[in-house]
Amino acid sequence: MPLDARIDRITDRIRERSRPTREPYLDRMRAQAAKGPRRAHLQCGNQAHAYAAMEAQKGDLVAERQPNLGIVTAYNDMLSAHAPYYRYPERLKAAAAATGATCQVAGGVPAMCDGVTQGQTGMELSLFSRDVIALAAGVALSHDTFDAALYLGICDKIVPGLVIAAATYGYLPGIFVPAGPMVSGLPNEEKAQVRRDFAEGKVGRDRLMQAEMASYHGPGTCTFYGTANSNQMLMEFMGLHLPGASFVNPGTPLRDALTDAAAHRAAAITGLGNEYTPVCDVLDERAWVNGLVGLMATGGSTNLVIHLIAMARAAGVILSCEDFDAVSEATPLMARVYPNGLADVNHFHAAGGLPFMIGRLLEAGLLHEDVATAAGHGLSRYAEEPKLEDGTLHWHPGPRESLNDKILKTPADPFAATGGLKELRGPLGIGVMKVSAVAPDLHVVEAPAAVFESQDAVKEAFKAGELDRDVVVVVRHQGPRANGMPELHSLTPTLSVLLQRGHRVALVTDGRMSGASGKVPAAIHVAPEAAAGGLIGKLRDGDLIRVDAAAGRLEVLAEGVEARDPAPFDPAANATGLGRELFAVFRANAGSAADGAAVVV
């Protein structure tokens, strides 16, 4: 199928916009690659330090005939998604040795859980942890002894941070190695209802705890389609996973076989062989457009709007909010996964999952097929699904028909004609809304503002009965320069209750919501943020606000707002405690959310 003309135009626009940055980036990568195997440039003393603990493999490392793979791991056993990585280095080393390669843990990166810090002070470090992860991975690879890298990371900021590092070391081949989702527990909608009941005081904390523990109950990624699972989707659409690797449960024979295969493949694509595939070649303009299509077709996380911009810039590619909106207009919504539906990612995977989606989107001309990937040339490999046959891993064509049309549909008969995200522009600035989970009759909300400086203040007003009406809740001074741009996902149950009571409710904020952004229409990532002089900082209670996802508008309909003095803001309130002191330099230098809120790129 020829490439859809709209996707072609978007790609050309990104390519032209990126030329001044992409070409110098590629020149740097080619210059690094031309130096050949990394270990060859180390002095004997340098190499002796690097190989001291490698025992019987020292000779292979010194001879430089076999690839040496570097593992960058985000393992910790507090994150359910990352706990399975505990034994991955041991397994990857054995798999590499079976191909004649060597393998070392290059270093670790931090991995915080947004589920633990949601609504807590620690969330103010979450976004910046992405930049810390990129820096830490950069340190791990700076020893310059590796021919390819294996990146172990899954969750919200971890994959974006690792991709930024992988792009920075783009002359090295790299493969991202997932661990898979936990098996299904309490259905997500049942958990959400208990949260709403708790917000209204209908159930106690004991019932809430019971529901939460039944939902998040074992090793693996959380099963709703939030940022972590959107990351995994992205790695397949962009060719950085092995095909079909994303949503295979931990601790299964197929999961182990895919982990082994990642090491085998990484050894095969180094500069020492005939299939050299550096990350810089994988992450070209077409790959980023493929990622955008995947995000829209699946109704993925709003966090990826920020992260994709930052990741792409590390590879010299300049994305804008306009690109997200244009791709959304061209891409049908093919999936309904919670919070956009009742199914979880295990149900999605069983219904055909990513192989089905990629195959059908390729047939519809909505993806670039002619791209470099970690699995080889051409995205069509990612329309295949892995299977074990007599203990051996094979890939077969994925399903061409949905196995559950309540979860997955074809591009010709989608859940919606356009994708899951919408850009909003207007006097209040630029923001985005995840419309895939929002009822169409709520795509336009016009109501008086109730203005707050924190999410806790919103909850207090709700409990006092002050929000029991049509209202646009404005939560400002939540951007990267103010307090690190925490997610405000803990507001979802509260605002959902107002919707259930029949009120027309929307949220406007310069903060983030989450990959779990739900049924409440939310104009988020508003830029410029209040701390950078954005008009959101001048709003007052009662100002009439119009949030219009249909027309892509974000407007204040009150007179004289621009002439007002901005609301006072005391940055000292968010400057200390739980490590916030360490991040003052990040807050001071953070870019706009519209530019990825980046510090290090």
PyMOL commands that set and color helices and strands:
alter all, ss='L'
color gray80, all
select helices_A, chain A and resi 5-33+38-41+44-51+55-63+83-98+114-117+121-141+158-168+188-199+205-215+227-237+253-268+279-282+285-298+303-314+321-330+345-350+353-363+379-383+440-442+455-463+480-483+489-500+530-532+535-538+571-574+580-589+593-595
alter helices_A, ss='H'
color red, helices_A
select strands_A, chain A and resi 68-73+102-108+148-152+174-176+372-373+376-377+384-389+392-397+421-426+429-434+444-452+471-475+505-509+522-527+544-548+553-556
alter strands_A, ss='S'
color yellow, strands_A
deselect
rebuild
show_as cartoon
